């Protein structure tokens, strides 16, 4: 039995989860939940026992000094709660951790125990995968569920995926079998520039979450970071004619595929969604799309005969270096 102390009675709680690892290309999903914790000052109220779920030779603990005292931080999964104000206040239970190394069913059952005790009405799991998508276009975000009624009610896709899966897919199915409504939101990250961070994909996931839950998320510096990221990748791509040609091929394929949707009605719908989110006048070794679980494609890779790998890493906004996160990445469910 899970006993929670110090957690107030929650208002229409929704659980939002993300896990570093195979399900988290470019760290886009875990960064999105970290952003929610930071912006809404989430209070951590529980953490899973790291000894039960993690191989410490894969996810190593870290040592740090605290006031002259040596301490260790263990890799784990933590739960926090935030209250979203406004006309219709509600609570979000945020889960952020690392894809477990073992005992996945017990891991999911423990999280579902928290969901039951807290009266969670919906579970939303964020993920990011590597795909053939150009960095110059809006990040595709798909919403999927195993529940046909939920798919119809929330305008989502009913998942038909078959193949290797990660903790996102396993947790979603565990929710379905437990009778807890669950949705997964997947952002597609360009496979040729896969290193974290990817603020553009993080921003796309948060925008989709806003639409799904009908709330407004403070975005802070994310829009500016996303623009800076794209400028940085543009500059790197311009330095290599093969990469530039490959990106152009992806752009043409994407534009052709979306041409039927580029109607006046579709554009008007997107514009209305933007205004509703912002309430302002408009301004000027991861999972792949096919589910394969082989090694992650090299960043700046051109596929096909004669393609050559390119390893440049786009700089962090403000000139800082690339992320030092060394964990896995993401999955389709």
C-alpha positions as CSV (number, residue, x, y, z in Angstrom):
1,X,0.0,0.0,0.0
2,X,1.3,3.4,-0.9
3,X,0.8,6.1,1.7
4,X,1.3,9.7,0.7
5,X,1.9,12.3,3.3
6,X,1.9,16.1,2.8
7,X,0.1,16.0,-0.5
8,X,-3.0,18.2,-0.5
9,X,-6.3,17.1,-2.0
10,X,-5.8,17.5,-5.8
11,X,-8.1,19.2,-8.3
12,X,-8.9,17.2,-11.4
13,X,-5.3,15.8,-11.5
14,X,-3.6,14.8,-14.6
15,X,-0.3,12.8,-14.6
16,X,2.4,14.0,-17.1
17,X,5.4,11.7,-17.4
18,X,8.7,11.6,-19.3
19,X,11.7,9.3,-19.1
20,X,15.3,9.8,-20.2
21,X,16.6,7.1,-22.5
22,X,15.3,5.4,-25.6
23,X,12.1,7.3,-25.4
24,X,13.7,10.7,-25.3
25,X,15.5,11.8,-28.5
26,X,17.3,15.1,-28.0
27,X,16.1,15.0,-24.4
28,X,13.0,16.7,-25.7
29,X,10.4,15.0,-23.5
30,X,12.3,15.0,-20.2
31,X,13.2,18.6,-20.7
32,X,9.5,19.4,-21.3
33,X,8.6,18.0,-17.9
34,X,11.6,19.7,-16.2
35,X,10.3,22.9,-17.7
36,X,6.9,22.4,-16.1
37,X,8.5,21.7,-12.8
38,X,10.7,24.8,-13.0
39,X,8.0,27.2,-14.2
40,X,5.3,26.1,-11.8
41,X,7.8,25.4,-8.9
42,X,6.9,21.7,-8.5
43,X,7.2,20.1,-5.0
44,X,8.8,16.6,-5.1
45,X,6.7,14.4,-2.8
46,X,7.9,10.9,-3.7
47,X,10.8,9.0,-5.4
48,X,11.0,5.4,-6.4
49,X,13.6,3.2,-4.8
50,X,16.5,3.3,-7.3
51,X,17.8,-0.1,-6.1
52,X,14.6,-1.8,-7.4
53,X,14.8,-0.6,-11.0
54,X,18.2,0.6,-12.1
55,X,21.5,-1.0,-13.0
56,X,24.0,1.4,-11.6
57,X,26.7,0.4,-14.1
58,X,24.4,1.7,-16.8
59,X,23.0,4.7,-15.0
60,X,25.7,5.7,-12.5
61,X,25.1,7.7,-9.3
62,X,26.9,11.0,-9.0
63,X,28.9,12.4,-6.1
64,X,28.8,16.0,-4.9
65,X,29.8,18.2,-2.0
66,X,27.2,19.9,0.1
67,X,28.6,22.2,2.7
68,X,31.7,20.1,3.0
69,X,29.8,16.9,3.3
70,X,30.1,14.3,0.5
71,X,26.8,13.1,-0.8
72,X,25.5,10.8,-3.6
73,X,22.6,11.4,-5.9
74,X,21.1,8.1,-7.1
75,X,19.4,7.8,-10.6
76,X,15.7,7.3,-10.0
77,X,12.2,8.5,-10.9
78,X,10.7,11.4,-8.9
79,X,7.1,12.6,-8.6
80,X,6.1,16.2,-8.0
81,X,2.9,18.1,-8.0
82,X,2.1,21.6,-9.4
83,X,-1.1,23.6,-9.3
84,X,-2.1,25.4,-12.5
85,X,-4.1,28.5,-11.7
86,X,-6.6,30.4,-13.8
87,X,-10.4,30.2,-14.2
88,X,-10.3,26.5,-14.0
89,X,-7.5,25.5,-11.6
90,X,-6.2,22.0,-11.8
91,X,-3.2,20.0,-10.6
92,X,-0.5,18.2,-12.6
93,X,1.4,15.2,-11.1
94,X,4.7,15.3,-12.9
95,X,6.9,12.2,-13.3
96,X,10.5,12.6,-14.4
97,X,13.1,9.9,-14.4
98,X,15.1,7.4,-16.4
99,X,13.9,4.4,-18.3
100,X,14.3,1.6,-15.8
101,X,16.9,-1.2,-16.4
102,X,14.7,-4.0,-15.0
103,X,11.4,-4.9,-13.5
104,X,9.3,-2.8,-15.9
105,X,6.0,-4.3,-14.8
106,X,6.6,-3.6,-11.2
107,X,7.8,-0.1,-12.1
108,X,4.6,0.7,-14.0
109,X,2.4,-0.8,-11.2
110,X,4.1,1.4,-8.6
111,X,3.4,4.5,-10.7
112,X,-0.2,3.4,-11.2
113,X,-0.5,3.0,-7.5
114,X,0.4,6.6,-7.1
115,X,-2.1,7.5,-9.8
116,X,-4.9,5.6,-8.0
117,X,-4.1,7.1,-4.6
118,X,-4.1,10.6,-6.0
119,X,-7.2,10.2,-8.1
120,X,-5.5,10.9,-11.4
121,X,-8.0,11.3,-14.3
122,X,-5.7,11.0,-17.2
123,X,-2.1,10.0,-17.8
124,X,-0.1,11.8,-20.5
125,X,3.3,10.4,-21.4
126,X,5.7,12.5,-23.5
127,X,8.2,10.9,-25.8
128,X,10.5,11.8,-28.7
129,X,11.8,9.7,-31.6
130,X,14.3,10.1,-34.4
131,X,12.7,10.6,-37.8
132,X,13.2,11.8,-41.4
133,X,12.0,15.3,-40.7
134,X,13.8,18.5,-41.6
135,X,14.8,20.9,-38.8
136,X,13.5,23.8,-40.8
137,X,9.8,22.8,-40.6
138,X,7.5,22.7,-37.6
139,X,8.1,19.6,-35.4
140,X,5.6,16.9,-36.0
141,X,3.9,15.8,-32.8
142,X,1.5,12.9,-32.9
143,X,-1.0,12.0,-30.1
144,X,-1.8,8.3,-29.8
145,X,-3.8,6.1,-27.4
146,X,-4.9,2.5,-27.2
147,X,-8.4,3.6,-26.2
148,X,-10.8,3.9,-29.2
149,X,-13.3,6.1,-27.2
150,X,-10.5,8.4,-26.0
151,X,-9.1,8.6,-29.5
152,X,-12.5,9.8,-30.8
153,X,-13.2,12.2,-27.9
154,X,-9.8,13.9,-27.9
155,X,-9.1,13.7,-31.7
156,X,-6.1,11.3,-31.3
157,X,-4.8,8.4,-33.3
158,X,-5.5,4.9,-32.2
159,X,-2.1,3.3,-32.1
160,X,-1.5,0.5,-34.5
161,X,2.3,0.2,-33.9
162,X,3.9,-3.2,-33.7
163,X,7.6,-3.7,-32.9
164,X,10.2,-2.9,-30.2
165,X,8.9,-0.5,-27.5
166,X,10.3,1.4,-24.5
167,X,8.9,2.3,-21.1
168,X,6.5,4.8,-22.7
169,X,4.7,2.1,-24.6
170,X,4.7,-0.3,-21.7
171,X,3.4,2.3,-19.3
172,X,0.6,3.3,-21.7
173,X,-0.5,-0.3,-22.0
174,X,-0.3,-0.8,-18.3
175,X,-2.7,2.2,-17.9
176,X,-5.1,0.8,-20.5
177,X,-5.2,-2.6,-18.7
178,X,-5.8,-0.8,-15.3
179,X,-8.6,1.2,-16.8
180,X,-6.7,4.5,-16.5
181,X,-7.1,6.8,-19.6
182,X,-3.7,7.3,-21.2
183,X,-2.3,9.3,-24.1
184,X,1.2,9.4,-25.5
185,X,2.5,12.5,-27.3
186,X,5.5,11.9,-29.7
187,X,7.7,14.6,-31.2
188,X,9.8,13.7,-34.2
189,X,13.5,14.8,-33.9
190,X,15.7,15.1,-37.1
191,X,17.9,12.1,-37.0
192,X,20.8,14.0,-38.6
193,X,21.0,16.4,-35.6
194,X,20.0,14.2,-32.7
195,X,22.2,15.4,-29.8
196,X,20.5,17.2,-26.9
197,X,19.2,19.8,-26.3
198,X,16.4,20.2,-28.8
199,X,14.4,23.2,-27.5
200,X,12.3,23.2,-30.7
201,X,11.0,19.7,-30.1
202,X,10.5,20.5,-26.4
203,X,8.4,23.6,-27.4
204,X,6.3,21.5,-29.8
205,X,5.5,19.0,-27.1
206,X,4.5,21.7,-24.6
207,X,2.3,23.4,-27.3
208,X,0.6,20.0,-28.0
209,X,0.1,19.4,-24.2
210,X,-1.5,22.9,-24.0
211,X,-4.0,21.9,-26.6
212,X,-4.7,18.5,-25.1
213,X,-5.3,19.8,-21.6
214,X,-6.7,23.2,-22.5
215,X,-4.3,25.1,-20.3
216,X,-1.7,27.8,-20.8
217,X,1.9,26.9,-20.1
218,X,4.5,29.7,-19.4
219,X,7.2,29.1,-22.0
220,X,9.9,31.4,-20.6
221,X,12.9,31.5,-22.9
222,X,12.0,28.4,-24.9
223,X,10.7,30.1,-28.0
224,X,14.0,32.2,-28.2
225,X,16.0,29.0,-27.5
226,X,14.2,27.2,-30.3
227,X,15.0,30.0,-32.8
228,X,18.6,30.0,-31.7
229,X,18.8,26.3,-32.1
230,X,17.5,26.4,-35.6
231,X,19.8,29.2,-36.6
232,X,22.7,27.1,-35.3
233,X,21.7,24.1,-37.3
234,X,21.1,26.2,-40.4
235,X,24.7,27.4,-40.1
236,X,26.1,23.9,-39.7
237,X,24.1,22.6,-42.6
238,X,25.2,25.5,-44.8
239,X,28.9,24.5,-44.3
240,X,28.3,21.1,-45.9
241,X,26.7,20.9,-49.4
242,X,25.7,17.2,-49.0
243,X,23.9,18.0,-45.7
244,X,22.2,21.0,-47.3
245,X,21.1,18.9,-50.2
246,X,19.7,16.2,-47.9
247,X,17.8,18.8,-45.9
248,X,16.3,20.2,-49.0
249,X,15.2,16.7,-50.0
250,X,13.5,16.2,-46.7
251,X,11.8,19.7,-47.0
252,X,10.4,18.8,-50.4
253,X,9.1,15.5,-49.2
254,X,7.5,17.1,-46.2
255,X,5.9,19.9,-48.1
256,X,4.5,17.5,-50.7
257,X,3.0,15.3,-48.1
258,X,1.4,18.2,-46.3
259,X,0.1,20.0,-49.4
260,X,-3.5,18.6,-49.2
261,X,-3.6,19.9,-45.6
262,X,-2.4,23.4,-46.4
263,X,-5.9,24.7,-47.1
264,X,-7.3,28.0,-45.8
265,X,-9.5,26.1,-43.3
266,X,-6.5,24.2,-41.9
267,X,-4.4,27.4,-41.6
268,X,-7.3,29.1,-39.9
269,X,-7.6,26.3,-37.4
270,X,-3.9,26.4,-36.6
271,X,-4.1,30.2,-36.1
272,X,-7.0,29.9,-33.7
273,X,-5.2,27.3,-31.7
274,X,-2.1,29.6,-31.5
275,X,-4.2,32.5,-30.2
276,X,-6.0,30.3,-27.7
277,X,-2.7,29.1,-26.3
278,X,-1.0,32.5,-26.1
279,X,-4.0,34.9,-25.8
280,X,-2.0,37.5,-27.7
281,X,-1.7,39.0,-31.1
282,X,0.4,36.8,-33.5
283,X,4.1,37.5,-33.8
284,X,5.9,37.9,-37.1
285,X,20.8,4.5,-29.6
286,X,17.0,6.3,-29.7
287,X,13.8,5.0,-31.0
288,X,13.2,5.7,-34.6
289,X,10.1,6.3,-36.6
290,X,10.1,2.7,-37.7
291,X,10.6,1.5,-34.1
292,X,14.0,0.0,-34.7
293,X,16.2,-0.2,-31.6
294,X,19.6,-0.3,-33.3
295,X,22.2,2.4,-32.6
296,X,21.1,6.0,-33.1
297,X,22.0,7.4,-36.5
298,X,25.0,9.7,-36.5
299,X,24.1,13.4,-36.3
300,X,24.4,15.1,-39.7
301,X,24.3,11.8,-41.6
302,X,23.4,11.5,-45.2
303,X,21.8,8.1,-46.0
304,X,22.4,6.2,-49.2
305,X,25.4,5.3,-51.2
306,X,28.3,7.7,-50.8
307,X,26.8,9.3,-47.7
308,X,29.3,10.3,-45.1
309,X,28.9,10.8,-41.4
310,X,29.2,14.3,-40.0
311,X,29.4,14.8,-36.2
312,X,29.0,18.5,-35.5
313,X,26.9,19.5,-32.5
314,X,24.7,22.5,-32.6
315,X,25.8,25.0,-29.9
316,X,23.5,25.7,-27.0
317,X,21.8,29.1,-27.2
318,X,24.1,31.7,-25.8
319,X,27.2,30.0,-27.0
320,X,27.5,27.2,-24.4
321,X,28.5,23.7,-25.5
322,X,26.3,20.7,-26.1
323,X,24.5,18.8,-23.3
324,X,26.6,16.5,-21.2
325,X,23.7,14.0,-20.8
326,X,25.0,10.6,-21.8
327,X,21.9,8.6,-21.5
328,X,20.0,6.7,-24.1
329,X,17.0,8.0,-26.1
330,X,13.5,7.3,-27.3
331,X,10.8,5.0,-28.5
332,X,7.5,4.7,-30.4
333,X,4.8,2.7,-28.7
